[in-house]
Amino acid sequence: MAGTGRRPIPLSPPDAVTVAQARASRDVRVVRHLRSGLVLRLSDADGLTRASVHGEIDFDSADLLERVLSGALLAAPRGLHVDLGSVGFFDCAGLNALLRVCAQAGPGGGELTVTAISAAVARVLDLTQTWLAFPLAAAPEDRAVPSVLPLHRARPA
């Protein structure tokens, strides 16, 4: 297209991520992973960011989850609250992404707090015994955290 005065429109790769401003509120950002369908909704209020995660977190989408949550945590002086209650599938790639984001939290930055978990997330946390790595907030009365406790299995003698 050289010489025509037009610039070519760059084509997005099939795994591209789209970010759109939600029309309902200026403070809500929606991030979608096009291949997997993972959706993150982020809202900011008074230095605290809330992230609601919907869909499946696997090897394909874990990198996006980590990048978005890391950026939100760095930009939120009062911390990041993550709702994983609508996650239908969660594997070790998702767990590793969350652990890396948690490692960024702490001194000099905000804290990551998990406000809700799904059964899929609870199962991975139980199998890997990583419950203590994620501070769980008290559940709001209108949205309860699933009553899932870590299973303590007896070991064979």
N, C-alpha and C positions, 0 to 999 in steps of 0.2 A: 504494500500500500504506500510505498514511498512515492512522494510527489503528488499525491492526491489531496493532501491536507487533512486526511483522516487518520486517526490513530487506531490501531487494531484494539479490539476489546479483548482483554486477557481472559482466557477460559480457565475456570477453576478445576482443579483436579477432582476426581470423584469423591475423595475423602475430605473435601474442603469444609471449613466451618463457616457458618453464617452467624452474624451477630445483628440483631434487630432491636430497635427501640420499641418497647411495648407502648401502645397508644394510651392505655389506661392511666399510666403514671410516668412522669419524667424520670423517676428514680428507679425504675425497673429495667433490667437488661435481660434479654433472653439470648442464650447461646445454644446452638443446635449442632450436633454432630450429624452430618448428612447421611453417612453410611449406616450408622447404628441406630439413629433415632434418639440418642441420649439428649435430654433437654435440661439445661440449668437455668433457673430463674434467680436473678440476683437483685436484691433491693437494699438500699442504703438509708440509714436513718441515724442521725446523731453519732456518727463515727462507728456504728455497728453495721455490719453487712450480714444479711440473711441469704443463704443459698438453698434453694429447693431443687433436688435432683430427681429426675423422672426418667425411667427407662432402664437399660441394661449397661452395666459397667464391666467391660471385659478388656482384653488386650488391645482391641481396636480403639476403644474410646477412653481408656485410662489416662493417656497422655493429655488429652483435652481436659479431662477432669482436673488433673494436677495443675496444668497451666492456668486454668480459670480460677481455681481455688487459691493457688499461690498468689496470683495477682490481686485477688480480692482481699486476702489476708494482709498483704503488704500495704494496701490502700485503706485498711480499716483499723484505726488506732485503738478502738475499743474491742476489736475481735471479730470473729467470723462464726456464725451459727449455721450449721449444715443440717438440713433435713434430708435424711436418706430413707424416709418412710415409703416412698413410691419407687424404690429401686426393685425391679423384678428379678434381676440376675446380677450377681456380684462374685467376682473370682479374685485370685491372688494378685492379678495386675491392678485391680481396683484397690485392694488392701494396701499394696505397696505405694500406690499414688497417695492415698490418704496418710500413710505413715510418713512419707516425705514432706507432705504439707504440714503435718503435726510437728515435725522436726524444725520447721522454720518458725513456728510459734514460740512464744516464751519471752525471754529477756529482750527488752527493747521493742517488742512488737505485740500485736494483739494475740489473743488466745483462740484456738479453734475449739468449738464445743459442738458436739453432735446432739441435736434436739430430738430426733426421731430415727428409728431404724426399722427396716423391713425384716421379714423372716429370713430372706436370702442373705442379708448383711449379718444378721445375728448368727446364722449358721457358720459363716466364714470366721467371724470373731471367736466363736466357740471352738471350732476345730483348730484354730491357730493360737488359741489362748492369748489373744491380743486385746481383750476387753479393757484392761487398765490403761492402754495407750490412748484411748479416746475418752475425754471427759464427757459424760452424759449429763445434760441439763435436766432440771426438773421439768416434766412435761406440762404444757399448758392444759387447762381443763378441757378445752374444746378439741385437742388433738393429743391423744395419749400415746406414749411410747409403748410398743408391744411389750407385754409382760414376759419377756424371754430372759431367763437367767442362764449363765454359763453352766454347762453340764459337767459334772465331775464324774468321770467314768472310773470304775474300779479297774485296776491293772491286774492281769493274771499273775498268780503266785509262782 
